[in-house]
Amino acid sequence: MNIEKTMRSLEKRGYKAKFFSSSDSAVNYLLDNIKNTTVGIGGSVTANTLGLHQLLSAENSVYSHHLIPGNETIAKANSAEVYITSANAISEDGEILNIDGRGNRLAAQVFGDKKLYIVAGVNKICPDFMSALERARNIAGPLNCERLNLNTPCRADGKCHDCHSADRICNALIVHWAPMRGMDTEVILINEELGY
């Protein structure tokens, strides 16, 4: 993986991109910059691993449906002034990919006058778009199905079958080629393996 190229590509596409050598320094940056506001957190193993819900709750109203399930939490998260998510994959050319089953996480990333943070470990970096798509479908998808105890073929053998399971979580894909209009979007890359 080429971290320097990825950072340059993200900046060229118009993202604010920051690189941190450790998760502690990235978390401290987020805590310093997110205060006295509403924060939505999308389904993200990375955000959970970093403890962002608990840490940000000290000075903010935080909504995460993984900790407080329900449609009301999802609605509040999506309309929050700040939204935090991760990425299933990021290409070295600066394309950011996310797949979702319900769509709430995708919707929050592409619509709204808000601050968007995409927080990811360097394990999400892929050489190009096709390898990023491969990662999203054949690494992130199966691992998330395993984590959520879903009945999908990919959970059994670790590869996408483009299945028709009722438990399928890869129902929609978004690719960020540039920040959405009206969204101040920042990509936080951490020099650690985080999430799926």
Disulfide bonds with the S-S distance in Angstrom:
none
